[in-house]
Amino acid sequence: MSVKFQDYYETLGLDRSATDKEIKAAYRKLARKWHPDLHPAAEKKEAEEKFKKINEAYEVLKDPEKRERYDRLGSRWKEGQDFQGGPDMGGTRYYTTEDFGGGFEGGFSDFFSAFFGGGSPGTGRGGRTAQRGPVKGEDLESEIELTLEEAYRGGTRSVRLNSSAICPECSGSGTKDRSFCHRCGGTGSIPDQKTLDVKIPAGVKEGSRIRLKGQGGSGLGGAPKGDLFLKVRLRPHPVFKLKGDNIEVDAVIRPEQAVFGDRIPVQTLDGKVNVKVPPGSRHGNKLRLRDKGYPGKNSVRGDQLVRLVIDIPPDLSTDEKELYKKLHEMRKGGE
């Protein structure tokens, strides 16, 4: 039997190396775009055809077994628009458009029938009913933005998240009363918002993930929810710069402090400390504060590096200006 080849990856706008997550995202986007009920009568026929192709592509690529069999074609799919079905092309056909009330003309393509076999909806080889067991909800990922102090100390943050939930009208099937579910547009999920109190571990780092068990996508058939992973992003800090496990900070001192030395206050993550500036310090010299950095491996803290910045105060008194003038004349006279 010669049938027209269907490029399911092209239908969903994907590469053949697409991940399950990318496949699902592409399907949902296209299903919403081409849902027939969202198009005027003049465009409904075109939308129906595209919607059928989108659903057929997703039916194959979302199923690991079907996708693996489809991918076995390898380079053969490039040989032309005709595909020769073989004797080993039996398989499972989960549904046709007749399951949606017969609103569309015809079911899946001849290619699908030749490659995966026919049969009534919900039946597998030999006419046995395909039993779909419970399916755990998908794991989701989002981001949480923290200040350096919040990440260092840990604590609890309330976070409002945009997510998705199983459509209550169709229980995630995408269909209701043998027709497409109008509430979710046939995708099986609806937008959802929720506020969570997130426990932040002390010393969490940029790029690490906080796992919230059971806060991911809803499961099917009574299966548990997936997990939610929050990826940590650290806001730029107005004072500190985090370099690995070390923290860098600038400390402004006056010229006389650099010449004669002094003790100056320096901000750390644990509060202010007094730091000794050695006599004869120069602009750009760095002072090391041991174990005042960020927690690293095995909770061993890095160091804090204090970079000295020599600057003249903007509010010099008349006497101070006279002293700088004398110093200038002394240096000039010694040249």
Secondary structure, DSSP 4 states (H G I P E B T S, - for coil): -EEE---HHHHTT--TT--HHHHHHHHHHHHHHH-GGGS-HHHHHHHHHHHHHHHHHHHHHTSHHHHHHHHTTGGGGGG-SEEE--TT----B---GGGGTT-SSS-S-HHHHHHH---STTB-GGGPBPPP--BPPPPEEEEEEE-HHHHHH-EEEEEEEEEEEE-TTTTTSSEETTEE-TTTTTSSEEEEEEEEEEEEPTT--TT-EEEETT-SSPPBTTPPP--EEEEEEEPPPSS-EEETTEEEEEEEE-HHHHHH-EEEEEEETTEEEEEEEPTT--TT-EEEETT-S-B-GGG-B--EEEEEEE---TT--HHHHHHHHHHHHHHHHT-
